[in-house]
């Protein structure tokens, strides 16, 4: 995955990531942990429609990443699977 920040792949070999087959994983990783340059590269490689589709299919996404995705992709939170099916467990601390 040439061009993306190395910290996005702390737990996997970037050469083993297929952008089409691992699309949802990569979009989530960039939204939650990526830099602005990672976001721009993702847009260039996948396009807005594929990213929008991936975000809508995700089961989990951090709140701030959800807000960012909704803002830049013109989505409502009600359109996202991760917002509809929130976990019933609450976090023990606010971070």
N, C-alpha and C positions, 0 to 999 in steps of 0.2 A: 504494500500500500504506500507507494511512493508519494511523498508530498504531505502526508498527514503527520501530525505531531507524534513522536515516538511514545509519549506517555499514554496514548490511547490503547496501546497494545502491550500493556504491562503483563498480561496473563496469557497472551497468545502470540504465535509467530505471524507477523504481518504478511509474510509471503504466502501463508495458507488461507488468507481471507479472500474470498471471492465476492466481489462487490454486488453481484446479482443474487447469488445464493444466500449471502449473509447480509442482505440489505437492511432488514429490520434491526439486527444487532448493531450494524455500523451506524445507522442513523441514531439509534438510542445512545450509543457511545459518544458520538459527536455532540449531540444535544446536551448530554449530562456532563461530559468531561472535556469537550473540545474547546479550542480557541476560535476566534473569529475567522482566522485563515483556514481552519479545518471546515468550518461551515461553508465558506465560499467555495472550497474545493469540492465538497460534497454536492453543492448545488450544480457545479459545473459537470461533475461526473454522472449524477443521477437525474438531475432536473427537478423542478418544483413538484410536478405531478407524482413522480415516484416517491419522493420524500413525504408528500402529503398522505399518500396511500399507506406508506410504512407507519407513519405516526398514528393514523387512524386504526391500524391493526394491532398496535402494541398493547400488551396487557398491563405493563407497568412503565411509568415514566415519572421522574421526580417532578414536584410541583413547579419549580422554577423553569424547568425544561418544557413542561407542558404550556406554561404561560408564554414562553418565548416562541414555541412552535405555533401556537394559536395566533400570536401577533404577526409573525412573518409569513405564515401560510394562509392567512385569512380563514381560520377555522374557529368554530365555537367549541367550547369544552364539551358540550353535549354530543358532539360528533365523534368524540374520542372514546374508544373502548376502555382505555385506562381510567377515564374519568367516570364512566358509567359503572364500572365494576371496581370500586375502591375496596381495599382490604378492610376487614372489620377490626383488625388489630390496630391500636394506636401506638405510636412510638413513645417510649418512656421518657424521652427528653426532646426538647425543641432545639434543633441545630440549624 
